Amino acid sequence: VAAIGYLVGKINFMGVSLGVAAILFVGLAFGAMFPAADIPEILFKLGLVIFVYSIGIGSGTAFFKSIKANGSRDIVFGIVMLTISAALAVAIHYFFSFDASTTTGIYTGSTTNTPALAAVIEQINQLKNVGSPSSLSERAVVAYSFTYPMGVMGSIIAILLLERVFRIDYAAEKSSLKNTYPVDQDLTSATVEITNLESTEISMRDLFSKYKWNVIFGRFGRSDGQIELPNWDTKFFMGDQVMVVGTTEEIKQVAAVLGKRVDSKLSYDRSEYDVRRIFVSNPRIVGKSLAELNLDRKYNTVITRIRRGDVDMLAKGNTVLELGDRVRFVARRNDLAELSKYFGDSYYESSRLNLFSFGLGIALGLLLGTVEFTLPGNINFKLGLAGGPIIVSLILGALQRTGPIVWSLPYSVNVTLRQLGLIILLAVIGIKSGPAFVASVTGGAGLLVFVGGVIISLVTAILTFVIGYKIIKIPFTLLLGIVANQPAILEFGLSRAKNNLPIIGYTMIFPISLVLKIVYAQLLFLILS
């Protein structure tokens, strides 16, 4: 199921592909063909916990940064829009006379949220005196399956419609937001010669303070041929040359102030200073910012950029190191060996899973999930296998480390675990619900469910754009990411914007929406039951 589903998910139809979610639909087909197939329940629980925990650990820093940067705006906006979608689910519940599990499945499908569906299934299995838990779970999965495709298409239709209505100029938005959200950092380097007398004998600290440059200065050469590394007190003189690392646009601005861009062999002069990328694999420095390391007091070195996953970032004092980061140094040759030892520089060690912190974090999440909360109306509620681990992992992901315990996962490990958990989860859910899905299709019950999904997905997406863009004044390009509940929608948004700004919106709101959808889905089932 996983193998075939992965291949089906790669099929591109009119610019849209299902991605890993196709595994669910292949699972439904296999479940229908082999109704006697028996998948152990532990696999479902294992996939769910691994998936939500790895998401939280990877999103914790962005989650709390979003809260800090935008105050209550993002949280309130996210809560309002998700509350509207939940309210729409309640409305169609009574209008079409659906049962609670079907309505909950429609809500999770139209918002393309698999962890929320899994949380409801687990909730159903824990309830007593509910008749047949398996029957209720199957109804939720069937409704999810009918509405999931429209959950993707509804957002895409809203994007195409409203970008025309609002006459969005993505290039102009990108230009206006380049200082606030420095995305698309296609980093390069160039040599700039100091020919502007007004920029001489001024400390580098004052130059950066005045012009707000988003670049890094590497080695520089004096007019007498001496090569040095800069620091904040460095002052340039006429004829000096300095290596500048940044985007082409930023380098152009620096050159306009300091003098002119020149073709120079300064970057190739490695007689005294050399360049090397070093892996971060030493757990003692993980979770610490570059400023905390005080490298300039120990070594004659400059860090120009850091590569995390597929992204190059400029190295700033507040940049926090993670396992698996590749740090680009310019340093004296005799310091490079010590720097390699200090940072670890082991690809093997930077790709290992720390089972102690990983297992401890999941255990704490599972414990939180067992705590029972009493809501108004004497409704008892648990966060369960999905809610407990996601909340704990968000907190631990933001902390990065607690004393000697490093909570964060290496980038490659996190991506692998997230994919593995989701694949297991989707395959199990699909196989178990295949017979019920076929029965709904042949019985004609799927049409009303599909209509309900269309209403929730399309109305919610349109209202998100209208309220976000016209009332709250959130840039439309960021809203592309906020609306993107699913990777396929995010990819479509990126193709329309032709820049990476939608990723900022996606990262900003995804952890908030993930937690709220899990909570809302369980509340919907409890209240409507």
C-alpha positions in Angstrom: 0.0 0.0 0.0 2.7 2.4 1.0 4.8 1.7 -2.1 2.0 2.0 -4.7 0.5 5.0 -2.8 3.8 6.8 -3.0 4.0 6.3 -6.8 0.4 7.4 -7.3 1.0 10.5 -5.2 3.7 11.6 -7.7 1.2 11.8 -10.5 0.7 15.4 -11.4 -2.8 16.4 -12.7 -3.3 20.0 -13.8 -0.5 21.2 -11.5 -1.7 19.3 -8.4 -0.6 16.0 -6.9 -1.9 14.2 -3.8 1.6 13.5 -2.5 1.8 11.1 0.4 -2.0 11.4 1.0 -2.5 9.0 -2.0 -1.4 6.2 0.3 -4.8 6.6 2.1 -6.7 6.1 -1.1 -4.6 3.1 -2.2 -5.2 1.7 1.3 -9.0 2.1 0.8 -8.7 0.1 -2.5 -6.7 -2.7 -0.9 -9.1 -2.7 2.1 -12.1 -3.1 -0.2 -10.4 -6.0 -2.1 -9.2 -7.7 1.1 -11.9 -7.1 3.7 -10.5 -9.8 6.0 -7.1 -8.0 6.3 -6.2 -7.5 9.9 -3.7 -4.7 10.8 -2.6 -4.6 14.5 -3.8 -1.5 16.4 -0.4 -0.8 17.7 0.8 0.2 14.2 -1.9 3.0 14.0 -0.8 4.3 17.4 2.9 4.1 16.6 2.4 6.0 13.3 0.3 8.7 14.9 2.7 9.4 17.8 5.9 9.4 15.7 4.2 11.7 13.1 2.8 14.4 15.5 5.9 14.4 17.8 8.3 14.9 14.9 6.2 17.8 13.5 6.1 19.5 16.9 9.9 19.2 17.5 10.6 20.6 14.1 8.0 23.5 14.4 8.5 24.5 18.0 10.9 27.4 17.4 8.8 28.8 14.5 5.6 28.4 16.6 6.8 30.6 19.5 8.7 33.0 17.3 5.5 33.7 15.5 3.7 34.4 18.7 6.5 36.7 19.9 6.8 38.5 16.6 3.1 39.1 15.9 1.7 39.1 19.3 -1.8 37.7 19.4 -2.6 38.5 15.7 -1.7 35.1 14.3 -3.2 33.2 17.1 -6.5 35.1 17.1 -6.7 35.0 13.3 -6.0 31.2 13.3 -8.6 30.6 16.0 -11.2 32.7 14.3 -10.8 31.0 10.9 -10.7 27.5 12.4 -13.7 28.3 14.6 -15.6 29.4 11.4 -14.8 26.1 9.7 -15.9 24.2 12.8 -19.1 26.2 13.0 -19.8 25.4 9.3 -19.3 21.7 10.2 -22.0 22.1 12.9 -24.3 23.8 10.5 -24.1 21.1 7.8 -24.4 18.5 10.6 -27.9 19.7 11.4 -28.9 20.7 7.9 -28.0 17.3 6.3 -28.8 15.3 9.5 -25.3 13.6 9.6 -24.2 11.6 12.6 -21.4 12.9 14.8 -18.6 10.7 13.4 -19.5 11.5 9.8 -19.5 15.3 10.5 -16.2 15.0 12.3 -14.8 13.1 9.3 -16.0 15.8 6.9 -14.4 18.5 9.1 -11.0 16.7 9.2 -11.1 15.8 5.5 -12.1 19.3 4.3 -9.3 20.8 6.4 -6.9 18.0 5.2 -5.8 17.2 8.7 -4.9 13.5 9.2 -3.7 13.9 12.8 -7.1 15.3 13.8 -8.8 12.3 12.2 -6.5 9.9 13.9 -7.1 11.7 17.2 -10.9 11.2 16.8 -10.5 7.5 15.9 -8.4 7.0 19.1 -11.0 9.0 21.1 -13.8 6.7 19.7 -11.9 3.6 20.7 -11.5 4.9 24.3 -15.2 5.7 24.7 -17.6 3.4 26.5 -21.2 2.7 25.6 -21.0 4.0 22.1 -22.3 0.9 20.3 -19.7 -0.3 17.8 -16.5 1.8 17.9 -15.2 0.3 14.7 -18.4 1.3 12.8 -18.1 4.9 14.1 -14.4 5.0 13.1 -15.2 3.8 9.7 -17.8 6.4 9.1 -15.3 9.1 10.1 -12.7 7.7 7.7 -15.2 7.4 4.8 -16.3 11.0 5.3 -12.7 12.1 5.4 -11.9 10.2 2.2 -14.8 11.8 0.3 -13.9 15.3 1.4 -10.1 15.3 1.4 -9.7 15.9 -2.4 -12.1 18.9 -2.2 -10.1 20.1 0.8 -7.2 20.5 -1.5 -9.2 21.8 -4.5 -11.2 24.3 -2.5 -8.1 26.2 -1.4 -6.7 26.1 -4.9 -10.0 27.4 -6.4 -10.0 30.2 -3.8 -6.4 31.2 -4.6 -7.1 31.4 -8.4 -10.3 33.4 -7.8 -9.2 35.9 -5.3 -5.8 36.7 -6.7 -7.7 38.0 -9.7 -10.4 39.8 -7.7 -7.7 41.6 -5.6 -5.3 42.0 -8.6 -2.4 40.6 -6.6 1.1 41.6 -7.8 3.3 38.9 -6.2 6.6 40.6 -7.3 5.6 43.9 -5.7 4.6 42.2 -2.4 7.9 40.3 -2.4 9.8 43.6 -2.8 7.9 45.3 -0.1 8.5 42.5 2.4 12.2 41.7 1.6 13.4 43.4 4.8 10.8 41.9 7.1 11.0 38.4 5.6 14.4 37.8 3.9 13.4 34.7 1.9 14.9 33.4 -1.3 18.4 34.0 0.0 20.2 32.8 -3.1 23.5 33.5 -1.5 26.6 34.4 -3.4 29.8 36.2 -2.8 31.7 39.1 -4.5 34.7 41.3 -3.9 34.1 45.0 -3.2 36.9 47.6 -3.4 36.8 50.6 -1.2 36.8 53.7 -3.4 34.3 55.9 -1.6 36.2 58.2 0.8 33.1 58.8 3.0 33.0 55.1 3.9 36.6 54.9 5.1 37.8 55.1 8.7 34.3 54.1 10.0 34.0 51.0 12.1 32.1 48.0 10.5 29.7 48.2 13.5 28.7 51.7 12.6 28.3 50.9 8.9 26.0 48.0 9.6 24.0 50.1 12.1 23.6 52.9 9.5 22.7 50.9 6.4 21.0 47.8 7.9 22.9 45.5 5.6 21.8 41.8 5.6 25.2 40.5 4.5 28.4 39.0 6.0 31.9 40.3 5.5 34.5 37.6 4.9 38.2 38.1 4.6 39.5 41.4 3.4 42.8 42.5 1.8 44.7 45.7 2.6 46.1 47.8 -0.3 49.5 46.5 0.7 48.4 42.9 0.0 47.9 41.8 3.7 44.9 39.5 4.2 42.9 39.7 7.4 39.6 38.7 8.9 37.2 41.5 9.9 35.5 42.2 13.3 33.0 44.8 14.4 35.8 47.3 15.1 37.5 46.9 11.7 37.9 50.1 9.6 38.4 50.1 5.9 40.7 52.4 3.9 40.9 53.4 0.3 42.0 50.6 -1.9 41.1 47.8 0.5 39.1 44.9 -0.9 36.5 42.9 1.1 34.6 39.7 0.4 30.8 40.2 0.8 28.4 37.3 1.2 24.7 37.9 0.6 22.1 38.1 -2.1 23.0 39.7 -5.4 20.7 42.7 -4.6 22.2 43.2 -1.1 25.8 43.0 -2.5 24.9 45.6 -5.0 23.7 48.0 -2.2 26.9 47.4 -0.2 29.1 48.1 -3.3 27.2 51.3 -4.0 28.1 52.6 -0.5 31.7 51.3 -0.2 32.9 51.7 -3.8 32.7 49.2 -6.6 32.4 45.5 -7.3 35.6 44.1 -8.8 36.9 40.9 -10.2 39.6 39.8 -7.8 41.4 36.7 -6.8 40.9 37.5 -3.1 38.5 34.5 -2.7 41.1 32.2 -4.1 44.0 33.3 -1.9 44.2 30.5 0.6 47.8 31.0 1.6 46.9 31.9 5.2 43.1 31.6 5.4 41.1 28.7 4.1 37.4 27.9 3.7 35.7 24.8 4.9 32.2 23.5 5.7 32.0 21.7 9.0 29.1 19.5 10.3 27.6 20.3 13.7 27.6 17.0 15.5 28.8 18.0 19.0 25.7 17.9 21.3 27.3 20.4 23.7 26.9 23.3 21.3 23.5 22.3 19.9 20.8 24.7 20.9 23.2 27.6 21.5 23.4 30.7 19.4 26.6 31.7 17.6 27.0 34.7 19.9 27.0 32.3 23.0 30.0 30.4 21.5 32.3 33.4 21.6 34.3 32.0 18.7 36.1 35.3 18.1 37.8 35.0 21.5 39.1 31.5 20.8 39.8 31.4 17.1 40.7 33.8 14.2 37.6 32.9 12.2 34.4 34.2 10.5 31.3 32.1 9.9 29.7 33.3 6.6 26.8 31.0 6.1 25.0 27.9 7.5 23.2 25.2 5.4 20.3 23.5 7.1 18.6 20.9 5.0 18.4 22.5 1.5 18.5 26.1 2.7 21.5 28.4 3.0 21.3 31.0 5.7 23.5 34.0 6.6 25.2 33.3 9.9 24.0 35.9 12.5 24.8 36.2 16.2 21.3 35.0 17.1 21.4 32.0 14.8 20.8 28.8 16.9 22.7 25.8 15.9 21.0 22.4 15.2 22.4 18.9 14.8 23.3 18.4 11.1 23.9 22.0 10.3 26.8 22.6 7.9 28.7 25.7 8.9 30.9 27.5 6.4 34.1 28.9 8.0 36.8 31.2 6.9 39.7 30.7 9.3 43.4 30.4 9.6 44.6 27.1 8.4 46.0 26.1 11.8 42.6 26.8 13.4 40.5 24.6 11.1 41.5 21.3 12.8 40.5 22.7 16.2 37.2 24.1 14.8 36.4 20.7 13.3 37.0 19.0 16.6 34.9 21.7 18.5 31.9 21.4 16.2 32.2 17.6 15.8 32.3 17.5 12.0 30.9 13.9 11.9 28.1 13.2 9.4 27.4 9.9 11.1 27.0 11.5 14.6 24.9 14.4 13.1 22.4 11.9 11.6 21.9 9.7 14.6 18.6 9.5 16.6 19.1 10.2 20.3 16.8 7.6 21.7 17.0 8.8 25.2 15.6 12.4 24.5 13.3 11.1 21.8 11.8 8.4 24.0 11.6 10.7 27.1 9.9 13.4 25.1 7.3 11.0 23.7 6.7 9.6 27.2 6.0 13.0 28.6 3.6 13.7 25.7 1.7 10.4 26.2 1.4 11.2 30.0 -0.1 14.6 29.2 -2.5 12.9 26.7 -3.9 10.8 29.6 -4.9 13.8 31.7 -8.7 14.2 31.6 -10.2 17.7 31.4 -13.8 18.6 32.2 -15.4 21.1 29.9 -18.7 23.0 30.5 -21.7 20.7 30.2 -19.9 18.0 32.1 -18.0 16.9 28.9 -14.8 15.0 29.7 -11.9 15.5 27.3 -8.4 14.1 26.8 -5.7 15.3 24.5 -4.9 11.7 23.7 -2.1 10.2 21.6 -2.1 13.2 19.2 -2.7 16.2 21.4 -0.4 15.3 24.2 2.7 14.6 22.2 2.2 17.6 19.9 2.0 20.1 22.8 5.0 18.7 24.6 7.0 18.5 21.4 6.3 22.1 20.5 7.6 23.2 23.9 10.6 20.9 23.7 11.3 22.0 20.2 11.4 25.6 21.2 13.6 24.8 24.2 16.1 22.9 22.0 17.9 21.6 25.0 17.5 21.3 28.8 21.0 21.2 30.4 22.7 18.2 28.8 19.6 16.8 27.2 19.2 17.9 23.5 15.5 17.7 22.5 15.9 18.8 18.9 16.3 16.2 16.1 18.7 16.4 13.3 17.0 17.7 10.2 17.4 14.4 8.2 16.2 12.3 11.1 13.1 14.5 11.6 12.1 14.4 8.0 12.5 10.6 7.9 10.5 10.0 11.1 7.7 12.4 10.0 7.4 10.5 6.6 7.5 7.1 8.2 4.9 8.0 10.8 2.5 9.5 8.3 3.0 6.6 5.8 2.1 4.0 8.5 -0.8 6.1 9.7 -2.4 6.6 6.3 -1.9 3.0 5.2 -3.5 1.5 8.4 -6.5 3.9 8.3 -7.1 3.2 4.6 -6.9 -0.6 4.8 -9.2 -0.7 7.8 -11.8 1.5 6.2 -11.9 0.1 2.7 -15.1 -2.0 3.0 -17.1 0.9 4.6 -15.9 3.2 1.8 -17.2 0.9 -0.9 -20.5 0.5 0.9 -20.9 4.3 1.1 -20.1 4.7 -2.6 -22.5 2.0 -3.8 -25.2 3.2 -1.4 -25.1 6.8 -2.8 -24.4 8.3 0.7 -21.2 9.9 -0.5 -22.8 12.8 -2.5 -24.1 14.7 0.5 -20.8 14.2 2.4 -18.9 15.6 -0.6 -21.2 18.6 -0.8 -20.6 19.2 2.9 -16.9 19.1 2.3 -17.2 21.6 -0.6 -19.0 24.1 1.6 -16.5 23.9 4.5 -13.3 24.0 2.4 -14.3 26.7 -0.2 -16.1 29.0 2.3 -13.3 28.8 4.8 -10.6 29.5 2.2 -12.4 32.4 0.7 -13.2 34.0 4.1 -9.5 33.5 5.2 -8.3 35.5 2.2 -11.0 38.2 2.5 -10.6 38.7 6.2 -6.9 38.3 6.3 -6.1 40.5 3.3 -8.8 43.2 3.5 -9.4 43.5 7.2 -6.2 42.4 9.1 -4.0 43.5 6.2 -1.9 40.3 6.0 0.0 40.2 2.7 -1.7 37.9 0.2 1.5 36.0 -0.4 1.7 35.1 3.2 -1.9 34.1 3.2 -1.1 31.5 0.5 0.9 29.6 3.2 -1.7 30.2 5.9 -4.4 28.7 3.7 -2.2 25.7 2.8 -3.4 22.9 5.1 -1.6 20.4 2.9 1.7 20.2 1.0 0.0 20.1 -2.4 -1.7 23.4 -1.7 1.6 24.9 -0.5 3.4 23.8 -3.6 0.6 25.4 -5.7 0.9 28.6 -3.8 4.7 28.6 -4.3 4.1 28.2 -8.1 1.8 31.2 -8.2 3.9 33.5 -6.0 7.2 32.4 -7.6 9.0 33.0 -4.3 9.3 31.4 -0.9 7.1 33.8 1.1 4.2 31.3 1.3 6.5 29.1 3.4 6.8 31.8 6.0 3.0 31.9 6.3 2.8 28.1 6.4 5.4 27.8 9.1 3.8 30.7 11.1 0.3 29.2 11.3 0.8 25.4 10.8 1.6 24.5 14.4 -1.2 26.6 15.8 -3.7 25.2 13.3 -2.5 21.6 13.8 -3.1 21.8 17.5 -6.5 23.5 17.2 -7.8 21.1 14.5 -6.9 18.2 16.8 -8.8 19.8 19.7 -11.7 21.0 17.6 -12.2 17.6 15.9 -12.5 15.9 19.2 -14.7 18.5 20.7 -17.0 18.3 17.6 -17.4 14.6 18.1 -18.1 14.9 21.8 -20.6 17.8 21.5 -22.5 16.5 18.5 -22.7 13.1 20.1 
